[in-house]
Amino acid sequence: MGVFAGAIVFVAALVLVAFQAFLVAGQQRLDTIEVELTGQTERYQEQRLTVAGLESPARIVEAAEDLGMVPPPGVTYLTPSGAVTASPPAAGVPGAADAYADVKPHLEPDP
């Protein structure tokens, strides 16, 4: 009976050691992933800063000037005249059908 109890204690200790080894291996893997995550997060933040710098209006203006572009002397706004729509006429809008019929040949064909 003593040998049987000793064997049970030995097996239990062996299982406990194996379980501890499994936990340590898992913790090492988590630590490795955490270090990699921290590095990738820093890299992401650096790239966001780079993109923000490239998107800045001052940098775009500077690049345009390097390419020989100049600001326009003035801005002209065009406004449509008449009731011309790019979609089929709305029901109940007087003159919309005629205006649409005039414009329709110039629109892209329907898919």
MOBELMO-V836998 format. One record per helix or strand of 3 or more residues. SS is the DSSP state (@ for helix, = for strand). FROM is the first residue (numbers start at 1). LEN is the number of residues. If there is no record, write none. Layout:
ss->{SS/SS}
from->{FROM/FROM}
len->{LEN/LEN}
//
This chain:
ss->{@/@/@}
from->{2/57/96}
len->{54/10/9}
//
